[in-house]
């Protein structure tokens, strides 16, 4: 059962659902992200998604929604609670396509989208037929052949980007080296969750919670340590890249 952080969040979510009632082709109105998981606080955004029956003109739907949101007094009031308040509403048709990675490629949002929109999303009222079909298709995880392929490309991309860290450090391109390190950090997380057949929430937040899901809480400190760089102009970046490479080498298949 959904548990909103405030009555105000619930009222606005209901208002969004009423707006969706006017649209053609709606399958399910979903609450997503922290509100869906019961982790939201009173200051949290309201994140929702509307699963549509294909074909879908997402750009037209989003444009119509923005007009409605800007003209609805209650929605505007919710968004104006603080500089950080917002109502995020996405329209999607449930089509998820794994990207082809070139030259290091990732990370991409393939697993994140399935996780947040299918696995961890909560229907506001009831599940439509398409949502039921999508959950049967994608849960508890996608098929082994795709999983093995995705795991390999994520690992390869991470290793590829780590190769560039000492190269850029030697040239004095410290910020570029750190950028590659952080990219490799997110690719490692993508590979880690694929290896554990678990859809992630994100690669830049909720890390402690997610590592607990896969039974790897001991990775939190080593992972955060790979991004700890007191002095960009020292050899720290190379050491951090080496530490992350050790974690990559230890990934299970």
C-alpha positions in Angstrom: 0.0 0.0 0.0 1.3 3.4 -0.9 2.4 5.6 2.0 2.9 9.3 1.0 5.1 11.5 3.2 2.3 14.1 3.5 -1.4 14.4 2.8 -0.5 17.1 0.4 1.6 14.6 -1.7 -1.4 12.2 -1.8 -3.8 15.0 -2.8 -1.6 16.1 -5.7 -1.1 12.5 -6.8 -4.8 12.1 -7.0 -5.0 15.3 -9.0 -2.6 13.9 -11.5 -4.6 10.7 -11.7 -7.7 12.8 -12.5 -5.8 14.6 -15.2 -4.8 11.2 -16.6 -8.5 10.2 -16.8 -9.0 12.7 -19.5 -6.4 11.1 -21.7 -6.9 8.3 -24.3 -4.8 5.1 -24.0 -3.8 5.2 -20.3 -3.0 1.8 -18.9 -1.7 2.6 -15.4 -0.9 5.7 -13.3 2.2 5.0 -11.3 4.0 6.5 -8.4 7.7 6.1 -8.7 11.0 6.7 -6.9 11.1 7.5 -3.2 7.4 7.9 -2.8 6.8 4.5 -4.3 9.2 2.9 -1.9 8.0 4.8 1.2 11.3 6.6 1.5 10.1 10.1 0.8 10.2 13.0 3.3 7.8 16.0 3.5 10.3 18.0 1.3 10.5 15.3 -1.4 9.4 15.8 -5.0 6.4 13.9 -6.3 7.5 11.5 -9.0 4.9 9.8 -11.2 4.7 8.0 -14.5 1.8 7.2 -16.8 2.0 3.9 -18.7 0.3 4.3 -22.0 -0.9 1.7 -24.5 1.2 2.0 -27.7 1.4 3.9 -30.0 2.3 6.9 -27.9 3.2 10.5 -28.8 5.3 11.2 -25.7 6.3 14.7 -26.7 2.7 15.8 -27.3 1.6 14.3 -24.0 4.5 16.0 -22.1 3.7 19.4 -23.8 0.0 19.1 -22.8 1.0 18.2 -19.3 3.3 21.2 -18.9 0.5 23.5 -20.0 -1.8 21.9 -17.5 0.7 22.0 -14.7 1.4 25.7 -15.2 -2.3 26.6 -15.1 -3.4 24.4 -12.2 -3.2 26.5 -8.9 -2.8 23.5 -6.6 0.0 22.0 -8.7 1.8 25.3 -8.9 1.4 25.7 -5.1 3.0 22.3 -4.5 5.9 23.1 -6.8 6.5 26.5 -5.1 6.9 25.0 -1.6 10.7 25.4 -1.9 13.3 25.9 -4.6 13.7 22.1 -4.7 10.0 21.0 -5.0 8.7 19.6 -8.2 6.2 17.3 -9.7 7.8 15.0 -12.3 5.5 13.2 -14.6 6.7 10.9 -17.4 4.8 9.2 -20.1 6.0 5.9 -21.4 4.8 2.9 -23.4 6.8 0.2 -21.7 9.2 -0.4 -24.5 12.7 -1.0 -23.1 15.6 -1.4 -25.6 19.1 -2.1 -24.6 21.6 0.3 -26.2 24.5 -0.7 -28.3 27.7 0.6 -26.7 30.6 1.9 -28.7 34.1 3.1 -27.5 33.3 2.5 -23.9 29.7 3.4 -24.3 27.9 3.4 -21.0 26.5 3.6 -18.5 23.0 3.7 -19.9 19.6 3.7 -18.1 18.3 0.4 -19.4 18.2 -1.4 -16.0 17.3 1.8 -14.1 14.3 2.5 -16.3 13.0 -1.1 -15.8 13.6 -0.9 -12.1 12.0 2.5 -11.4 9.1 2.1 -13.8 8.2 -1.6 -13.5 9.9 -3.3 -10.6 9.7 -0.6 -7.9 6.8 1.5 -9.2 3.4 1.4 -7.3 0.1 1.8 -9.2 -1.9 4.6 -7.7 -5.2 2.8 -8.1 -4.8 -0.6 -9.8 -2.6 -2.3 -12.4 -3.6 -2.2 -16.0 -3.3 -5.1 -18.4 -0.1 -3.7 -19.9 1.6 -3.3 -16.6 0.8 -6.9 -15.7 2.2 -8.1 -19.0 5.4 -6.0 -18.5 6.0 -7.4 -15.0 5.6 -10.9 -16.3 8.1 -10.0 -19.1 10.8 -8.3 -17.0 10.5 -9.7 -13.4 12.3 -10.9 -11.5 15.0 -10.1 -14.1 15.5 -10.3 -17.8 16.7 -13.5 -19.6 20.1 -15.0 -19.1 21.4 -14.4 -22.6 20.8 -10.7 -22.5 22.1 -10.6 -18.9 25.4 -12.2 -19.8 25.8 -9.9 -22.8 25.0 -6.8 -20.8 27.4 -7.8 -18.0 30.2 -8.3 -20.4 29.8 -4.9 -22.1 29.5 -3.1 -18.8 32.7 -4.7 -17.5 34.5 -4.0 -20.7 33.4 -0.4 -20.7 34.6 0.1 -17.1 38.0 -1.4 -17.9 38.2 0.7 -21.0 37.6 3.9 -19.1 40.0 3.0 -16.3 42.8 2.7 -18.9 42.4 6.4 -19.7 42.9 7.6 -16.1 46.8 7.3 -15.9 47.0 8.4 -19.5 45.2 11.7 -18.7 47.1 12.1 -15.4 50.4 11.9 -17.2 49.3 14.7 -19.5 48.2 16.8 -16.6 44.5 16.5 -17.6 43.3 15.9 -14.1 39.7 16.8 -14.4 39.4 14.7 -17.5 41.0 11.8 -15.7 38.5 12.2 -12.8 35.6 12.3 -15.3 36.8 9.0 -16.7 37.1 7.6 -13.2 33.6 8.6 -12.3 32.2 7.2 -15.5 34.0 3.9 -14.8 32.6 4.0 -11.2 29.0 4.1 -12.6 29.8 1.4 -15.2 31.1 -0.8 -12.4 27.8 -0.3 -10.4 25.9 -1.2 -13.6 27.9 -4.4 -14.0 27.6 -5.2 -10.2 23.8 -5.0 -10.3 23.6 -7.0 -13.5 25.9 -9.6 -12.0 23.4 -9.9 -9.0 20.4 -9.9 -11.3 18.9 -6.9 -9.5 17.5 -3.7 -11.0 19.1 -0.6 -9.6 17.4 2.7 -8.6 20.3 4.9 -9.6 24.1 4.9 -9.8 24.5 8.3 -7.9 22.2 7.9 -4.9 20.7 5.4 -2.5 24.0 3.4 -2.8 24.0 2.0 0.7 20.4 0.8 0.4 21.0 -0.8 -2.9 24.2 -2.6 -1.8 22.1 -4.0 1.0 19.6 -5.5 -1.5 22.3 -7.6 -3.1 24.0 -8.5 0.1 27.2 -6.5 -0.5 27.1 -3.8 2.2 30.9 -4.2 2.6 31.4 -2.6 -0.8 30.2 0.9 0.3 33.4 2.2 1.8 35.7 0.8 -0.9 33.5 2.3 -3.6 33.2 5.7 -2.0 37.0 5.6 -1.5 37.6 5.3 -5.2 36.1 8.8 -5.6 38.0 10.3 -2.7 40.7 12.5 -4.2 42.2 15.0 -1.8 44.6 16.3 -4.4 43.8 16.0 -8.1 47.4 16.8 -9.0 48.9 14.0 -7.1 49.0 10.3 -7.9 45.6 9.7 -6.0 43.7 9.3 -9.3 45.9 6.5 -10.4 45.6 4.7 -7.1 41.8 5.1 -7.1 41.6 3.7 -10.6 43.7 0.7 -9.6 41.4 0.1 -6.6 38.3 0.2 -8.8 40.0 -2.2 -11.2 40.4 -4.7 -8.4 36.7 -4.5 -7.7 36.0 -5.1 -11.4 38.2 -8.1 -11.4 36.3 -9.5 -8.4 32.9 -9.3 -10.1 31.0 -12.5 -10.2 29.7 -13.9 -13.5 
